[in-house]
Amino acid sequence: MDNILRLLERDCTLTPQQISAMLGLAEDEVRSALSRYEAEEVIVGYKAMVDWDKTDEELVTALIQVKVTPQRGEGFDRVAERIYQYDEVESLFLMSGGYDLTVIIRGRTMKEVALFVAEKLAPLENVTGTSTHFMLKKYKENGVLFTSRKEGQERILMV
């Protein structure tokens, strides 16, 4: 059944009928698996990937590294819970390395993102430092290319 998940991860618009044909499974078997995955929260949502640069919408995406003092008995979970409740937060990850958490946010301007960090994120109890990085251009996300080759342009294979 992992093949069902792999197909949906690549294209969440596939229907049970299409999945069953692609994998050689009965459609009822696919529907049952999907219902089970959703009930068990293996599948937590379906989302379209949008190339916002091709729209009139002006958006800025930032990756913010956060240093945190873990809390006794709760580690990083309590701080993470406070952070992920902000509407601006798209993603939040516990990390290894020099910073403890990585927060990905989206705002209308760099100033809006900077104000989020200065007024909401940095002042949180147990946050001891932040480092903000603005994303300038998206080339590939979740296995999907966001740049296309120009007509007639060949790929160069480096050996």
Secondary structure as UniProt FT lines:
FT   HELIX           2..10
FT   TURN            12..13
FT   HELIX           16..23
FT   HELIX           27..39
FT   TURN            40..41
FT   HELIX           52..54
FT   STRAND          60..68
FT   TURN            72..74
FT   HELIX           77..84
FT   TURN            87..88
FT   STRAND          89..94
FT   STRAND          101..107
FT   HELIX           110..116
FT   HELIX           117..121
FT   TURN            122..123
FT   TURN            125..126
FT   STRAND          127..134
FT   STRAND          140..141
FT   TURN            142..143
FT   STRAND          144..145
FT   TURN            151..152
//
